[in-house]
């Protein structure tokens, strides 16, 4: 959920007509489905048009997310790119605990403190950016002989080794591609 509509400046201000429910219903319509499996708050910061951090009241947003579960718009709610302090802020006030936190987990950014905090609080972790191009170039890979040796030992690709490393930690891998492969 990147679109939060109008932010409130003071507690006395209304959210307006374009609240989270409005945008969730817009997503459902675009996807031509009846509900969302899991809706994530993409980032604990809201940036204005000049990319300056704008006020973002996490507990108020979370309450709106919980209401989406209550009325069946989404089955689960979660987070993306939230650190320990932001997650704790939600845990201190939530009625429905975050289901998942999608964060970067790669060979150069393991995010152990966030991963461990989520696991301790029974929040699933989903890894994004695990196959970062800047970490999989030949120069970088060759500078890590232990990983290169794994590639040779198991006759596996770099991607297979990284995927195995992630799943062995009980982290859900999430990756994307710009190349579609179709088989007949």
N, C-alpha and C positions, 0 to 999 in steps of 0.2 A: 504494500500500500504506500505508494509514493505521494499520492494526492490526498492531502488532508483538508482541502478547502480553506476556509478562512480560519486563521488562528485567533483565539481569544486573547485580548490584551489584559483584561481584568476579569475576575470571577463573575462580575455582574453582566458581562457581555454574553449574548447568545451565540451559538455556533453558526447560525444561519442555515440556509436550505441545503448547502453543499457540505454535509457532514460525512463521516465515514460510511454510514449506511447508504447515502446517495452514491458514493463511488463504488462500494461493493456491489450494489445493484447494477451499476453501469458495467462492471466487469462481468457479472453473470449474464447480462444481455449480450455483451460482445462475444462471450464464449458459447452462447446459446445452450446454457445448462440451467439446472434448477437450484444449485447451491455451489459453494466453494468448499473444497476439501479442507484446505488450510490456508488461512490468510495471515500474511506476515506484515508487521511494520518494518519497512525496509531499512530504516536508519534512525538512530535516536536524535538526529538533528534535522531541523527543517531549514533549508537554505532559501534565501530570497533570490530575486532575479540577478543580483550582483554576487551571488554565491556567498553571502554573508549569513552567518547563523542567525536564525530568527527564533523567537520564543517557541518552545515546544513543551507542552505540559504532559509528560509521559503518563502519569496516573489518570488524567482525564481522558486521554486517548485510549488507554487500556480499558477503562470502564465502557467506552463505546464499543470496543472490540468484544467485550464480554456480552453486551446486549445483542450483537450479531449472532453469537452462538445461541443465546436464549431464543431468538426468533427463527433460527434455522437457516440464516443466510450463509453461515459457514459452520463446518463441523468442529474445526480446531482453529486456534489462534496462536501465533508465534512471533518470533523476532528475527531480525537479520542485522548483523553487524553491531550487536549490543555487547558492551563490556560488562564486567562484574558489577560495577556500581549502578549502572542503569538497570540491570536485571534485578538486583537487590531492591531497588526502588519499587519495581513492580511487585516483587514477592512480598514486600511489606504491606501492600494494600490490596492485592488481587483477591478475587473470589474464584477465578479460573486461572490456574497456573499456566504460564506459557508452555506450549507443547514442544516447541523446537526453537533453536537459535541457529540460524545459518551464518557461519563465519568463515573467514579464510583459514584453511588448514592446508599447508603445503610444506615442502621440504625446507623452505626458508622462513616459513611463518607457521609454527605449530600451534600457537595460541593456547599453550598448555594451561595457563591460569584460568582462562574462560572455559575451556573444555572441562577441566576438573570441577569448576564451580557448577557448571550445568549438570554434569553427571551426578554430583553430590545432591543436587536439588531435583533430580529426576526430570531434567529437561533434555530432550534429544538434541544431538549436535549434527548438523549437516555441513559438510565441507564444500566450500566453493573455491575456485581459483587454484585447485590442486595441480593442474597441469599448466601453470603459468609459462608462457613462452620464454620469459626472461630467465627462468630457472632450468629450462630443458634444452638450452642451446648446447652444442657440443663442448665448448670451452668450459662451461660451468660443470657439466656432467663429468668430464675428464678430470676435473680438480677434486672430485670425490671418488677416490679409487674403491672404497667399500661398496658404493652404490653401483659403480661400473662393474665390479666383480660379481655382484648379484645378477646383473643383466647377463653376464657371461655364464655364470654357474647354473642359472635356471633357464637359460635360453628364452628369456622373457624380454619384453620391451620395457622401456622406461615407464611408460604409462601403466603397464601391468604391475610393475613393482610398486609404484606409488599407490595405485588402487588397492593392492593387497595390504600395504602399510596402513592405509586409512581404515579399511574394513576390519583389520585386526584390532584396532582401537575402539571398535563398536561405534564408529562414526559413519554416518550415511554420506556416501559420495554424491556430489552433484556437479555435473560438468556439462559443457555445451560445445557445439562445433558450428563452424560455418560451412562445413562440407557434409552433404547428405550422401550416404552410400545406400544404394538399393541393390538387392539381389533378386534374381529371377527365380 
